[in-house]
Amino acid sequence: MTREQAKSLNVAAAAILQAVDVAGSLGAPGGVLYMGLMSSGYSFNEYETVIGALRTGGLLLKSGDCYTLTDKGREMNAKITAAIRAATERAAA
């Protein structure tokens, strides 16, 4: 895997965490998450790789077809959100 591919998968992971967070306690359906990534050019294989890594890393839980964040996932998402906010503020300055 190239550095650019790894960076791209990290972006996909961040997008999934953010989407699952927005879905709340009911969770985000896997099909909806996949469609979001697919519209950005990601393959099903890449989607499964990212979801698998997030689950293995203890950031996501799956119940039926829906994903929710673990405490660790919420912490990671908060860090991602803070980093995005800081980058946006720097760009606007």
C-alpha positions as MATLAB code, in Angstrom:
seq = 'MTREQAKSLNVAAAAILQAVDVAGSLGAPGGVLYMGLMSSGYSFNEYETVIGALRTGGLLLKSGDCYTLTDKGREMNAKITAAIRAATERAAA';
ca = [
       0.000    0.000    0.000;
       1.337    3.395   -0.957;
       1.431    6.372    1.376;
      -1.352    8.034   -0.650;
      -3.545    4.941   -0.407;
      -3.040    4.806    3.362;
      -3.871    8.501    3.648;
      -7.014    7.958    1.589;
      -8.157    5.099    3.829;
      -7.552    7.288    6.899;
      -9.819    9.924    5.364;
     -12.454    7.239    4.768;
     -12.149    6.062    8.384;
     -12.630    9.614    9.654;
     -15.691   10.053    7.427;
     -17.209    6.826    8.733;
     -16.620    7.800   12.363;
     -18.217   11.197   11.768;
     -21.234    9.686    9.997;
     -21.766    7.072   12.702;
     -21.521    9.774   15.362;
     -24.206   11.849   13.619;
     -26.469    8.774   13.455;
     -26.488    8.610   17.242;
     -27.593    5.730   19.401;
     -29.651    4.059   16.669;
     -26.517    3.609   14.591;
     -25.666    4.120   10.955;
     -26.704    1.425    8.455;
     -23.742   -0.200    6.753;
     -25.306    0.245    3.317;
     -25.597    3.988    3.820;
     -21.974    4.218    4.953;
     -20.843    2.231    1.927;
     -22.876    4.385   -0.483;
     -21.265    7.503    0.970;
     -17.792    6.140    0.345;
     -18.734    4.679   -3.028;
     -19.855    8.137   -4.200;
     -16.320    9.334   -3.420;
     -14.732    6.573   -5.491;
     -14.038    3.933   -2.847;
     -14.565    0.263   -3.673;
     -16.512   -2.222   -1.569;
     -13.207   -3.901   -0.725;
     -11.818   -0.608    0.606;
     -15.016   -0.021    2.589;
     -14.754   -3.479    4.172;
     -11.080   -2.883    4.969;
     -11.834    0.381    6.758;
     -14.877   -0.986    8.631;
     -12.871   -4.046    9.665;
     -10.005   -1.921   10.956;
     -12.389    0.328   12.917;
     -14.099   -2.696   14.477;
     -10.827   -4.477   15.239;
      -9.467   -1.268   16.730;
     -12.419   -1.097   19.094;
     -13.897    2.085   17.597;
     -17.111    0.636   16.123;
     -19.696   -1.892   17.203;
     -22.042   -3.673   14.803;
     -25.591   -4.630   15.712;
     -27.569   -6.134   12.854;
     -26.668   -3.904    9.907;
     -26.018   -0.776   11.974;
     -22.795    0.598   13.412;
     -22.396    2.647   16.581;
     -19.363    4.235   18.192;
     -17.696    2.776   21.254;
     -16.323    5.109   23.926;
     -12.965    4.815   22.195;
     -14.636    5.678   18.878;
     -16.272    8.768   20.398;
     -12.896    9.897   21.771;
     -11.247    9.428   18.378;
     -14.066   11.248   16.610;
     -13.745   14.170   19.041;
     -10.036   14.413   18.196;
     -10.790   14.307   14.467;
     -13.476   16.977   14.823;
     -11.095   19.213   16.801;
      -8.356   18.780   14.180;
     -10.762   19.636   11.347;
     -12.011   22.684   13.241;
      -8.446   23.889   13.899;
      -7.443   23.391   10.255;
     -10.552   25.266    9.083;
      -9.805   28.160   11.441;
      -6.166   28.329   10.259;
      -7.286   28.345    6.629;
      -9.771   31.141    7.312;
      -7.167   33.306    9.080;
];
